Amino acid sequence: MRLFLGVPGLLLIVLSAGRLCRAFGEPTHVGAVNSQHSPQRPAHTARQDEGPVPIPEPSAKALRYFHSGTVLWVVSTLLGFLIPALFLFTGFSAHLRDWAQQTGARWVFTVALYYVAFTLLNFVIDLPLSYYAGFVRQHTYGLSNQTLGKWAGDTLKSLGVGSTIGCFIVLVFYGLLLKSPRWWWVHISVLAVPFLCLQMLITPLWIDPLFNHFGPMHNKQLEAKILALARRAGIEGGRVFEVDKSQDTNAVNAYVTGFAGSKRIVLWDTTLKKLNDREVLFIMGHEMGHYVLGHIARGIVLGSLMILVTLYAAQHFAIAFMARYGPQCGFSQLSDIASLPLMLLVIHLLTLLTTPIIYAYTRHIEHEADRFGLEITRDNHAAATSFAKMTTENLSISRPDLFTRLWRSTHPPLGERIEFCNTYKPWAAGQPLRYGHLFQQRTSDGPR
Ligand SMILES: [Zn+2]
């Protein structure tokens, strides 16, 4: 589902911060566990003979998928401006507020009613595009076996969850705008920290299971290897879940999610079907890199800072807008719930402007997670083949253009990742590892 229209203003920012954390959920992979202290192990010698992995050229189908994806991104981005603008300039937002005021009477109900009506309207307007992008297109390109019932069920559940959380956020947001017209953006940014922590804590426990079944791994042998790798990475009592994503997609993936007690690594069952054990172990090494290097916590800190900067800029931009167009739009205070489309519009613009900075950071941490995965597994070949498989299975483009890299790539291009996996072997030259100090010494030969 597209995020923009289905969620309220502040949630959009929260999600933009959340994407720093959830962005780890894309491509990752492979490995066999080898002691950093024994680079001359026979297993390495055997793997060195496997040679570099070529970067797959995109198929005609992958190119079509890529180009149509760019068109969809442009349309979706434009709608992100157009629809709130229509709500504003036609005066519809003010009419909706009047109706909510008459019906709800009290402030709390006015805000809640406006928000629910606004969300439902946006959902209906967005439905044709989200149906095409999320269902029709995925089937057309052979990327999904999802039934229409599952898609519809997931879509309605997303609407329900998004509206419930969104309603709470909008009430807090507009409550603070009312109480503290000058410093609301500071209060919200401070509140965002515990909110983001809570969001990260409960998402894998209560939200994700609404959409898919998460359980223990079926392949116990592979699970034992993964847990041994986790112990080497210094993750005691590591939790690895297998999720039935084959219901929804044919693509392969894995991610690390959760916060504090809910932290876990999740493997899509499609990944387990399509990749071999060595490749899965490298993926796990990559995900463990996120885990050990504290990328989720860093995402929360960075997300909160982004919220602060975005809201500060939003306040100034929105006030300037209101001074000029407020009478036409039917409101004169930002604390008026009729300003919600304006806040969405401004946040959409600021998010678009800051995306290249945020994605440069996520690409950096993904690269470091690749390095971690390579150093802990030292299985360059399996790492590179996992990315090559991901390129073909997910209809990815190995070398996207500059625009796509800056605005749409949370991860480094797969071509660069394959090249890095083919060439990064400091242990072979007796050079120190960047993350070697984080690895626990092995007591036995361990898994391969
Ligand atoms: Zn990652």
Boltz pocket constraint, residues with backbone or C-beta under 6 A from the ligand:
constraints:
  - pocket:
      binder: B
      contacts: [[A, 23], [A, 24], [A, 25], [A, 26], [A, 27], [A, 28], [A, 286], [A, 287], [A, 290], [A, 366], [A, 369]]
      max_distance: 6.0
